[in-house]
Amino acid sequence: MINDALVTAVEEAVREAAEKEVLPRWRQLATDEVVQKTGPHDLVTVADHRAEERLTADLTALLPGSVVVGEEAVHASPATYRALSGDAPVWIVDPVDGTRQFVHGDPGFCTLVALAHGGELLASWTYAPARGELAVARRGEGAYLNGEALRSGGPAPDAVLEVACSHPDFTTDEQKRALLALDTEGVAPRPCGSAGLEYLNVARGALDAVAFSWENAWDHAAGLLLVAEAGGGHATLTGEPFRLAGGNALPFTAARDEVTVRRILSLLASAGRPRG
């Protein structure tokens, strides 16, 4: 299913969608081109819609019989998400990951695409057009940033772990309590920005781990494969792999190496245990 020609064609489609539909609107959005979805911190713009529409057409043409699970399509019709449990190859699309940053004119946004089949991630593309960065991962064949191999490495044994966590604006009180377990000696948690770019930071060894309390596949699919192919790992709160179709034990983590995965999971699990 995945060959060099398809990988290159998808790369071109991702670049084109971002450069024709997203970048021209960056720092140029009119007031009526930004809409709240579920609240003031959950935004969508005309760029999100147009880029997803273009990618949906282009990606399904590249792989006949495939379907798309895109953030905006699922918002309009939640049943679309069920395709992740189906038999067809699925393109998982986030047209503008980090919409809040995009709306505020910050360069910390990206376009995310992943290809999965039978719940297994096969390839992913993370494109940060304002930064000129494109990361590509292919199952079993490594991860690359602008053509250079990515290796996540691992933190030094005595290093303070830098961890990007679900932003407080997007967490419930229960989720906040779980993530507060990371506010301990030897760990330096901070709110995350674009999830896709935080995963890229883990894959390149610039961030030790992420800890997230939501499971929308379009936010995580591309990054999870990128981190895995760079040498990192991930697990949900029960120690199981993240399931694209949902039903995961949350929070979950992805980290530079398995030692860090286990350390973060241990801290998260401690939130549910009595102290003292």
N, C-alpha and C positions, 0 to 999 in steps of 0.2 A: 504493500500500500504506500509506504513512504520510500521515495527514491530521491536522488539529488535534484532531478528536474522539478519535482513537486515542492521540495524545500525552497528552491530558488524562486519558483513561481509564487509561493505564498509570501515569501519575503517581499517580492515586488508588489503584491497586492496590499500588504500591510503598509508599506512605505507610501503607496499611492493614496490609500484611504486617509492616512494621517496628513499627507502633504497637500491633498486637495480639499479635504473636508474639515480637518482639525486646525492645522497651523494657520490658515488664512483667517480663522476666527479668534485665534489667541490674541488677547488684549484688544479685540475689536468687537466684542459681543455687545449687542444692544440689550436694553433692559428686558424687552419682551422675548429675547432669545434664551433666557434662563428661567427655568420653572422648578418649583419645589415638587418633589414626589411624595415622600411620606412625612417630610418636615423640613425645617430650615437648614438642616445639615445634610440633607439628601437631595442633591440638585441634579438636574439634567439640562442639557443645552441642545441647541440645534445641531451642534457639531457631533454630539453623541448619536443622535438619530441618523444624521446623514452618513456618518462613517460606518455605523452598523449596517445600514441599508446597502451601502456599497460593498462592504465585506461579505455580507450574506449572499449577494449575487455572485461575486467573484469566486468565493471559496467553494460554493456548491457547484459552480461550473468547472472548477479544477478537479473535483472528485465527484463524479456522478453517483447518485445514490446517497450522498452524505446529507446531513441536516445541520442546522445551526441552533445552538442555545446561546442567545445573546442577552445581555443585561436588559436592554430596553424592550426586546420582544417578550421576555419573561414578565417584565413589569406590566405590559399590556395584556398578556395572556399567560398566567402562571402555569397552566397545563403544559406549556412548551418545555418546561424543565424536565418532564418525564422522559424526554428523548435520551437523557443520560442513562436511563435504564433499558433502552431499546437495543435493537440489533444493528442499527445503521451506524456508520462512522459519524462522529459528532465533532463539529467545530465549536469550540467554547470561546466566546468573544466578549471582551470588554472594550468598547470603542474608545473610551476616555477613562482610564483608571486614574483617580485623583482629580475628579471633576471639580472639587472645591478649590484645589490649587490652580487648575486651569481657569476657573472663573475669576480668581483673584490675580491672574497674570503671572503666577509663579511657574517656573519651568519644570517643576516636579510632577509631571503627569506622563502617562504612556498609553500606548495601545497594546492590548494583550490578546493573543490568539493561541489556542492549544488545540491539538487534534487527539481525540480519544476514541477507543473502540473497545466495547465490552468492559468498560470501567477502567481500562488501562490507558495511561497517557503515552502517546507515541512521539509527539514533537511539540515544540512550543516556540513562540516568537514574542519578544518583549521589545517594543520600539519606543524610545523616548525621543521624539523628533526635535524638541527644543534643545536637547543636549547632544544630539547627533550620535546616539547610542542604540545599537541593535544587538540584542542577545538572542541566540538561537540554541535550542537544545534538541537532541534527537535520542530517543531511548537506546541506551547501550553504546552510544557513539560520542558522548561528551557534550560539553556546553562551551559556547564561544561568544565573546563580546567583540563586535567589530572585527571578526575573523581570528581573534587571539583566544587561545584556550583559557577557560576559567577553572581555577582550583580554589575551593573554599578554605582549605587548610583547617587549622584548629587553633583556638586561643591558647596562650601560654597557661600552664597549670595554675599560676598565681594571679592571673589577670582578672580584673573586674569584667564581668560579662555585660556587654551592651546589648540590650534587648528592646526591640520595637514592639509595642503592644497595641491592641485595639484602642482607638482613640476614645476618650471618655464620652464624647458626644454620641458615640454609636454603641454604647454598652448599657445594659440594665444594671440595677443595683446589685443583683446576684453576681453578674459577670465582673463588675468592679471589685467585689470582695474576692473573687477567685484570683484576679490579676494582681491584687494588692499583695499576694503572697510573694511576688517577685521583688517587692520593695524591701529587700533584706541585704545584709552585708555580703559583698562580693558580686552584687548584681546592680546594674544601673538601667532601670527601665525608663522608657520614654514613649510618648504617644507616636503612633506611626503616621507616616504620610501616605503616599500612594503605595498600596500593598505590593503591586508589581515591582516597584523600584526598591522596596525594602527587601523583597526576595532577591533581587539582583545584588543588593549590598551584601547579603549573606553569601551568595554564590561567589562573589569576588573577594570575600574575606574582610570586608569593611564593616560588617555588623555580625555579631555572634549568633543572634537568634531572633526569631519573631514569635509572638504568642498572640493568637487571634481567637476571638470568641464568636465569630460568625463563619458560615460555611458556604456562602455563595460561590459556586464553582468558577465563575468568570474572574473572581478576584484571586483565586489560589492555583488554578490548574497550571497555568504557564510557569508560575514561580516554583511550584513544587517540583516539577520536572527539571527546571533549571538548577535548583539547589541539589537535587539528587545526582544529576549528571556532572556537577562540579565537585562531587565527593561528600556532600552533606547528607542529612537525613531528616525525617519527620515522624511524628506520631501524635495520635489523639490522646486524650486524658487517660484512656484505658490501655494505652500502649499499642493500639492497633493502627494500621495505615489509614490515612484520610480517604474516605469514600466520596467520589465525585457526586454521586446521586444524593448524598445527604445521610442523615441519621447518625452523625458522628458524636462521640462523647467530647464535649467542649469544656474548656479551651483546648486548643492543640498548638503544637509548636513545630517549627522547622529550624534547623540549626546547622552550623558549619561542620559538625561531626557528631557521631553517635553519643559520645561522652556528654556533650553539651545538651543533646536531646534528652538524655536520661536525667540530667541535673535539673533542667527546666521542668520536666514532667513531675519530678519529685516535689518541687516547690509548689507547682500548681495543685497537685493532689493534696498537699498539706493544708490547703485552704478549707477542705472539708473535714479535717480532723480536729478534735478538741485540742486547745493549747494548754500547756502547763505540764 
